[in-house]
């Protein structure tokens, strides 16, 4: 099983929306992906609860049966369509792909 974790720090305002509005928009777009991309076995989106200096604002957790399935997800047009929504509203991004 492959786990793909992405975390983002969001800008306070971007694209005419507040940080919270952008976080909710990104969450909703991500949560729609399992119905569109069959290689996704699990997808969860969480918002940070503590707001510490080292916290990220949003975490995406996805699971796949294989690295090939993760790669298929990454290049899938519906996943690619989320990028232009995410990129202008985030400050930083961190990614970890692991096998377990």
PyMOL commands that set and color helices and strands:
alter all, ss='L'
color gray80, all
select helices_A, chain A and resi 19-31+33-35+67-75+77-89
alter helices_A, ss='H'
color red, helices_A
select strands_A, chain A and resi 2-10+13-14+17-18+42-47+58-64+90-99
alter strands_A, ss='S'
color yellow, strands_A
deselect
rebuild
show_as cartoon
